[in-house]
Amino acid sequence: MTFSRISLSFFLIIVLLVGCEPEPTSIGEDLLPPGDFLSLVSVNSFTENWEVTASNYGFDSLTFGRSQFLLLGRNQDAESSILIKFFMELPDSILTQLERDSIEVVSAKIEFTPFYNLGDENASYDFTVHKINEYWQYYGFNVDSLNNLDYDETDIAVSKEITDSIVTIQLDQNVVYNWLRSRVDTNSFYYDNEGVLIKPAAGMTDKVVGYLSSNGSYYGAVPAYSIVVKKPGGFQDTLKKSFIRDDVHVIDGQLPDVPDGKMRLYSGLGGRSRLSFDFSSLPSKVIINKASMQLFIDSVLTLQGTPAMDSIEISLISDTTDETVYTGIPPVYLHRSSKYYSGEVHSLVQKIVNGYDFQGFRLRGTDESRSLNQVLLYGPSETDSLKKPMISIIYSSYD
């Protein structure tokens, strides 16, 4: 242990100097006993030889409805499909012509902006588009919902243009015309315009693309539709909006086995880890001034897309049976460098020394809902001690 002593008199002088009295005095200074010092102690899990344990588990209740990206594609562990429906915001002139059934859809397309890429950039990438026939909403939509979804088997994509900057899908005009008609037919409003299901094509492997969703405007352009209609007399009008009623992606897959001695975070599939340090040697009456955690990345086994997982969320587990965390204790975050994730966890360690029942730290990727990144971290059993999970603590005793 490394000790440094700072006289409490110094703190008293500072307080007096910044106080309201223009000429502070030394009254009360002689009341401090000569031996009353504040001790700063520096320890870490390596030098103190603390017991460190870790394990991995899968969380099967991820929700993707408010994700910033819509994932479409397939890799060796999972595949992801997209559901999206637009609200057709129409001017009165178009609504009037629809009521008279005197308007024609010349062309209709939807556009997506790619933002995330995972896998072989040269791998084939294709998908099919299907009309959805029943009401759905993003909230609570999952794999079971997708397996029971009523949609047409026919691919309604007339053509597709896929580039690195935009994906454009030309849709069947008759389907889109019925969507427009649903705006003037209140009886069919919720059933004739339920949008589309976009599925990875059968031959597609090892490539996943994430498109900006309705909740991803922070990053750029969200999905939009562009419909060209012909009015009586041959006049054309273009309807272009990004008014999205619902959008969600759904990931179906299984977590692979975790390599021996590793901690694994697998976004999209709910791969999480728990990590525990034996803090029993810390005194109970201390103030945790600093607590830094470092988790080292196995770059060989880690499979990340672009953007990569930039941070890990750390929470206190209250019950390992169902991985419940303390809801009243805010999580903290470790941020990525080239070789490890690191960050301050002193607020959590303070809770532990204050008497909270410590069942371990829960580790999860902050991009769980918007990627299929897989990060492998070196665990406590790693033979290279410099790569093991480590926590360094500076505390002050007030006993």
C-alpha positions as CSV (number, residue, x, y, z in Angstrom):
1,M,0.0,0.0,0.0
2,T,1.1,3.6,-0.8
3,F,0.4,6.3,1.8
4,S,0.4,10.1,1.6
5,R,-0.7,12.3,4.5
6,I,-2.3,15.7,4.0
7,S,-2.9,17.9,7.0
8,L,-6.6,18.8,7.6
9,S,-5.3,22.3,8.6
10,F,-4.5,22.9,5.0
11,F,-8.1,22.3,4.0
12,L,-9.3,24.6,6.8
13,I,-7.0,27.4,5.5
14,I,-8.4,27.0,2.0
15,V,-12.0,27.2,3.2
16,L,-11.1,30.4,5.2
17,L,-9.4,32.0,2.2
18,V,-12.4,31.5,-0.1
19,G,-14.9,32.5,2.6
20,C,-17.0,35.7,2.8
21,E,-14.8,37.3,5.5
22,P,-12.3,39.8,3.9
23,E,-9.6,39.1,6.5
24,P,-9.8,35.5,7.6
25,T,-8.3,34.7,11.0
26,S,-6.7,31.5,12.4
27,I,-9.4,31.1,15.1
28,G,-10.0,27.4,15.7
29,E,-6.8,26.4,14.0
30,D,-5.2,25.4,17.3
31,L,-8.2,23.1,18.1
32,L,-7.0,20.5,15.5
33,P,-4.9,17.8,17.2
34,P,-1.4,17.6,15.8
35,G,-1.9,14.0,14.6
36,D,-5.2,14.5,12.9
37,F,-4.3,13.6,9.3
38,L,-6.3,12.4,6.3
39,S,-4.8,9.2,4.8
40,L,-4.8,8.4,1.1
41,V,-4.4,4.8,0.2
42,S,-3.7,3.4,-3.2
43,V,-4.4,-0.3,-4.0
44,N,-5.2,-2.4,-7.0
45,S,-6.5,-5.9,-7.6
46,F,-3.2,-7.1,-9.0
47,T,-0.8,-6.1,-6.3
48,E,-3.3,-7.0,-3.5
49,N,-3.9,-10.4,-5.2
50,W,-7.7,-10.0,-4.9
51,E,-9.8,-12.9,-6.1
52,V,-11.4,-12.0,-9.5
53,T,-14.2,-14.1,-11.0
54,A,-16.1,-13.8,-14.3
55,S,-18.9,-15.6,-16.2
56,N,-21.0,-15.1,-19.3
57,Y,-24.7,-15.4,-20.0
58,G,-27.3,-14.5,-22.6
59,F,-30.1,-11.9,-22.1
60,D,-33.0,-13.0,-24.3
61,S,-35.3,-10.0,-23.8
62,L,-33.6,-7.3,-25.9
63,T,-35.9,-4.8,-27.6
64,F,-35.0,-3.0,-30.8
65,G,-38.0,-0.6,-31.3
66,R,-36.1,2.6,-30.5
67,S,-32.8,1.6,-32.0
68,Q,-31.0,4.3,-34.0
69,F,-30.2,1.8,-36.7
70,L,-32.2,-0.8,-38.6
71,L,-30.1,-3.9,-39.2
72,L,-30.5,-6.0,-42.3
73,G,-28.4,-9.0,-43.2
74,R,-26.9,-12.2,-42.0
75,N,-23.8,-13.6,-40.4
76,Q,-22.8,-17.0,-39.0
77,D,-24.8,-16.5,-35.8
78,A,-27.8,-14.4,-36.7
79,E,-30.0,-12.7,-39.3
80,S,-31.9,-9.5,-39.1
81,S,-35.0,-8.2,-40.9
82,I,-36.6,-4.8,-41.0
83,L,-40.2,-3.7,-40.7
84,I,-41.2,-0.2,-41.6
85,K,-44.4,1.7,-42.4
86,F,-44.9,5.3,-43.3
87,F,-47.7,7.7,-42.7
88,M,-48.9,9.0,-46.0
89,E,-49.2,12.8,-45.5
90,L,-51.2,14.1,-48.5
91,P,-52.3,17.5,-49.6
92,D,-56.1,18.1,-50.0
93,S,-55.7,18.2,-53.8
94,I,-54.4,14.6,-53.8
95,L,-57.0,13.4,-51.3
96,T,-59.8,14.8,-53.5
97,Q,-58.5,12.9,-56.5
98,L,-58.1,9.7,-54.5
99,E,-61.7,10.0,-53.4
100,R,-62.7,10.2,-57.0
101,D,-60.3,7.4,-57.9
102,S,-58.8,9.6,-60.6
103,I,-55.1,9.5,-59.7
104,E,-52.4,7.1,-60.8
105,V,-49.1,6.2,-59.1
106,V,-46.4,6.5,-61.7
107,S,-43.5,5.4,-59.4
108,A,-42.8,4.8,-55.7
109,K,-39.6,4.3,-53.9
110,I,-38.2,4.2,-50.4
111,E,-34.7,5.3,-49.5
112,F,-32.4,4.2,-46.6
113,T,-29.1,5.7,-45.5
114,P,-26.4,3.1,-44.5
115,F,-24.5,3.9,-41.3
116,Y,-23.2,0.6,-39.9
117,N,-21.4,-2.2,-41.7
118,L,-20.3,-5.6,-40.4
119,G,-18.7,-8.5,-42.3
120,D,-17.0,-9.0,-45.6
121,E,-17.5,-5.9,-47.7
122,N,-17.2,-8.0,-50.9
123,A,-19.8,-10.5,-49.8
124,S,-23.1,-10.6,-51.8
125,Y,-25.8,-8.4,-50.4
126,D,-29.5,-8.7,-51.4
127,F,-32.9,-8.7,-49.9
128,T,-36.6,-9.2,-50.6
129,V,-39.5,-6.8,-49.8
130,H,-43.0,-8.0,-48.7
131,K,-46.3,-6.3,-48.1
132,I,-47.5,-6.7,-44.4
133,N,-51.2,-7.5,-44.1
134,E,-51.8,-7.0,-40.4
135,Y,-51.5,-4.3,-37.7
136,W,-48.1,-4.2,-35.8
137,Q,-46.2,-1.8,-33.7
138,Y,-42.5,-1.5,-32.8
139,Y,-43.1,-1.9,-29.0
140,G,-42.6,-5.4,-27.9
141,F,-42.1,-6.8,-31.5
142,N,-39.8,-9.8,-31.3
143,V,-38.8,-13.0,-33.1
144,D,-42.1,-14.7,-32.1
145,S,-44.0,-11.7,-33.5
146,L,-42.1,-12.0,-36.8
147,N,-42.7,-15.8,-37.0
148,N,-46.4,-15.2,-36.7
149,L,-46.6,-12.1,-38.9
150,D,-49.1,-12.1,-41.8
151,Y,-47.3,-10.9,-45.0
152,D,-47.4,-11.6,-48.7
153,E,-44.7,-14.0,-50.0
154,T,-44.5,-12.0,-53.2
155,D,-41.5,-9.7,-53.5
156,I,-42.9,-6.2,-54.3
157,A,-39.5,-4.7,-55.0
158,V,-39.5,-3.8,-58.7
159,S,-35.8,-2.7,-58.6
160,K,-33.1,-2.0,-56.1
161,E,-30.1,0.3,-56.2
162,I,-27.5,-0.5,-53.5
163,T,-24.6,1.8,-52.8
164,D,-22.4,2.8,-49.9
165,S,-24.2,6.1,-49.4
166,I,-27.9,5.2,-50.1
167,V,-30.2,2.2,-50.8
168,T,-33.2,2.9,-53.0
169,I,-36.0,0.4,-53.5
170,Q,-38.7,0.9,-56.2
171,L,-42.0,-0.6,-55.0
172,D,-44.9,-2.1,-56.8
173,Q,-47.2,0.9,-57.8
174,N,-50.4,-1.0,-57.1
175,V,-49.4,-1.7,-53.5
176,V,-48.5,1.9,-52.9
177,Y,-51.7,3.1,-54.5
178,N,-53.7,1.1,-52.0
179,W,-51.6,2.7,-49.2
180,L,-52.7,6.1,-50.5
181,R,-56.3,5.0,-50.8
182,S,-56.3,4.0,-47.2
183,R,-56.0,7.7,-46.3
184,V,-59.6,8.3,-47.6
185,D,-61.0,4.9,-46.6
186,T,-61.1,5.1,-42.8
187,N,-62.4,1.5,-42.5
188,S,-59.1,0.2,-44.0
189,F,-56.7,2.7,-42.7
190,Y,-54.9,0.4,-40.2
191,Y,-54.9,-2.6,-42.5
192,D,-54.1,-1.5,-46.1
193,N,-51.1,0.5,-45.0
194,E,-49.0,-1.7,-42.7
195,G,-45.8,-1.2,-44.5
196,V,-43.2,-3.7,-45.6
197,L,-41.1,-6.5,-44.3
198,I,-37.5,-6.5,-45.7
199,K,-35.7,-9.8,-45.4
200,P,-32.1,-10.9,-46.2
201,A,-32.1,-12.9,-49.4
202,A,-31.6,-16.6,-49.1
203,G,-28.1,-16.6,-50.6
204,M,-26.7,-13.7,-48.5
205,T,-24.0,-14.5,-45.9
206,D,-21.5,-12.7,-43.7
207,K,-22.8,-9.1,-44.3
208,V,-25.0,-6.9,-42.1
209,V,-25.8,-3.3,-42.9
210,G,-27.4,-0.9,-40.4
211,Y,-29.6,1.9,-41.8
212,L,-30.6,5.0,-40.0
213,S,-34.0,4.6,-38.4
214,S,-36.7,7.1,-37.4
215,N,-34.8,7.5,-34.1
216,G,-31.4,8.0,-35.9
217,S,-31.8,11.6,-37.2
218,Y,-28.9,12.6,-35.0
219,Y,-26.6,10.8,-37.5
220,G,-28.2,11.9,-40.8
221,A,-31.2,11.3,-43.1
222,V,-33.9,8.9,-41.8
223,P,-35.8,6.6,-44.2
224,A,-38.1,8.5,-46.6
225,Y,-40.6,7.7,-49.4
226,S,-40.9,9.4,-52.7
227,I,-44.1,8.8,-54.8
228,V,-44.8,10.3,-58.2
229,V,-48.5,10.5,-59.0
230,K,-50.3,11.6,-62.2
231,K,-53.4,13.8,-61.9
232,P,-56.2,14.2,-64.4
233,G,-54.9,16.1,-67.4
234,G,-51.5,14.5,-67.2
235,F,-50.1,16.7,-64.5
236,Q,-47.6,15.0,-62.2
237,D,-46.8,15.6,-58.5
238,T,-44.1,14.2,-56.2
239,L,-44.9,13.3,-52.6
240,K,-41.7,13.0,-50.6
241,K,-41.8,12.6,-46.8
242,S,-40.0,10.8,-43.9
243,F,-43.0,10.6,-41.6
244,I,-42.6,7.1,-40.2
245,R,-45.4,5.5,-38.2
246,D,-43.3,2.5,-37.0
247,D,-40.0,0.9,-37.7
248,V,-38.0,-1.9,-36.0
249,H,-35.5,-4.6,-36.8
250,V,-35.7,-8.1,-35.5
251,I,-32.7,-10.3,-34.9
252,D,-33.0,-14.1,-34.9
253,G,-30.0,-16.2,-33.9
254,Q,-28.1,-18.1,-31.2
255,L,-25.1,-17.1,-29.1
256,P,-22.1,-19.1,-30.0
257,D,-19.9,-20.8,-27.3
258,V,-17.5,-18.5,-25.5
259,P,-13.8,-19.3,-25.9
260,D,-12.2,-20.5,-22.6
261,G,-11.1,-17.8,-20.3
262,K,-12.9,-15.0,-22.1
263,M,-15.6,-12.6,-21.3
264,R,-17.9,-12.0,-24.2
265,L,-20.2,-9.1,-25.1
266,Y,-22.4,-9.8,-28.2
267,S,-24.7,-6.9,-29.1
268,G,-27.9,-7.8,-30.8
269,L,-27.9,-11.3,-29.4
270,G,-27.8,-10.3,-25.7
271,G,-24.3,-11.6,-24.9
272,R,-23.3,-10.2,-21.5
273,S,-20.8,-10.8,-18.8
274,R,-20.6,-10.5,-15.0
275,L,-17.3,-9.6,-13.3
276,S,-16.6,-9.6,-9.5
277,F,-13.6,-8.5,-7.4
278,D,-13.2,-9.4,-3.8
279,F,-13.3,-6.1,-2.0
280,S,-13.4,-7.6,1.5
281,S,-10.0,-6.2,2.4
282,L,-11.2,-2.6,2.0
283,P,-12.1,-0.9,5.3
284,S,-15.7,-0.1,5.8
285,K,-15.2,3.5,6.8
286,V,-13.6,4.9,3.7
287,I,-14.3,7.4,0.9
288,I,-13.5,6.1,-2.5
289,N,-11.7,9.0,-4.2
290,K,-10.9,7.2,-7.4
291,A,-11.5,3.7,-8.8
292,S,-10.4,2.9,-12.4
293,M,-11.3,-0.3,-14.2
294,Q,-9.5,-1.7,-17.2
295,L,-10.7,-4.5,-19.4
296,F,-8.4,-5.7,-22.2
297,I,-9.6,-6.6,-25.7
298,D,-8.7,-9.9,-27.4
299,S,-8.3,-8.3,-30.8
300,V,-7.9,-11.6,-32.6
301,L,-11.3,-13.0,-31.5
302,T,-13.2,-9.7,-31.4
303,L,-15.5,-9.2,-34.5
304,Q,-16.6,-5.6,-34.7
305,G,-18.3,-3.6,-37.5
306,T,-18.1,0.1,-38.2
307,P,-18.8,1.9,-36.0
308,A,-17.3,-0.4,-33.3
309,M,-18.6,-0.8,-29.7
310,D,-17.3,2.5,-28.2
311,S,-18.2,1.8,-24.6
312,I,-19.3,-0.7,-22.0
313,E,-22.0,-0.1,-19.4
314,I,-21.2,-1.3,-15.9
315,S,-24.0,-1.8,-13.3
316,L,-24.2,-3.4,-9.9
317,I,-26.0,-6.7,-9.9
318,S,-28.4,-7.2,-7.0
319,D,-29.5,-10.8,-7.8
320,T,-27.5,-13.2,-10.0
321,T,-30.6,-15.5,-10.4
322,D,-32.1,-13.2,-13.0
323,E,-29.3,-10.7,-13.4
324,T,-31.3,-7.9,-11.7
325,V,-29.3,-4.7,-11.1
326,Y,-29.9,-2.0,-8.5
327,T,-32.3,0.4,-10.3
328,G,-31.5,3.3,-7.9
329,I,-27.8,3.2,-8.7
330,P,-26.8,4.8,-12.1
331,P,-24.5,2.8,-14.3
332,V,-21.1,4.0,-15.3
333,Y,-19.2,3.6,-18.6
334,L,-15.9,2.3,-19.8
335,H,-14.6,3.8,-23.0
336,R,-12.6,2.1,-25.7
337,S,-9.0,2.7,-26.6
338,S,-7.0,0.7,-29.1
339,K,-6.3,-2.1,-26.6
340,Y,-8.8,-1.9,-23.7
341,Y,-11.9,-0.3,-22.2
342,S,-11.4,1.9,-19.2
343,G,-13.2,4.3,-17.0
344,E,-14.1,5.5,-13.5
345,V,-16.3,3.2,-11.3
346,H,-15.7,4.9,-7.9
347,S,-19.4,5.6,-7.4
348,L,-20.2,1.9,-7.6
349,V,-17.3,0.8,-5.4
350,Q,-18.4,3.4,-2.8
351,K,-21.9,1.7,-2.7
352,I,-20.2,-1.6,-2.2
353,V,-18.0,-0.5,0.8
354,N,-21.1,1.3,2.2
355,G,-22.8,-2.1,2.6
356,Y,-24.7,-2.9,-0.6
357,D,-24.9,-6.6,-1.3
358,F,-22.4,-7.0,-4.1
359,Q,-23.2,-9.8,-6.5
360,G,-20.8,-8.6,-9.2
361,F,-20.7,-6.0,-12.0
362,R,-22.9,-6.5,-15.0
363,L,-21.2,-5.8,-18.3
364,R,-23.1,-5.0,-21.5
365,G,-22.3,-3.2,-24.7
366,T,-23.9,0.2,-25.1
367,D,-24.7,-0.6,-28.7
368,E,-26.8,-3.7,-27.8
369,S,-29.9,-2.6,-29.8
370,R,-28.1,-1.2,-32.9
371,S,-25.3,-3.6,-33.9
372,L,-24.1,-7.2,-34.0
373,N,-20.7,-6.4,-32.7
374,Q,-18.9,-9.1,-30.7
375,V,-16.2,-8.1,-28.2
376,L,-14.0,-10.7,-26.5
377,L,-12.3,-9.5,-23.3
378,Y,-9.5,-11.3,-21.4
379,G,-10.8,-12.9,-18.3
380,P,-9.4,-13.5,-14.8
381,S,-7.8,-16.8,-15.8
382,E,-5.7,-15.2,-18.5
383,T,-2.1,-16.4,-18.2
384,D,-0.7,-13.0,-19.1
385,S,-1.3,-11.1,-15.8
386,L,-1.0,-7.7,-17.6
387,K,-4.2,-8.5,-19.6
388,K,-6.4,-9.6,-16.7
389,P,-9.3,-7.4,-15.6
390,M,-7.9,-4.8,-13.2
391,I,-9.3,-2.2,-10.8
392,S,-7.1,0.5,-9.2
393,I,-8.5,2.3,-6.1
394,I,-7.5,5.4,-4.2
395,Y,-9.4,5.8,-0.9
396,S,-9.3,8.0,2.2
397,S,-10.0,6.7,5.6
398,Y,-12.1,8.7,8.1
399,D,-12.1,6.3,11.0
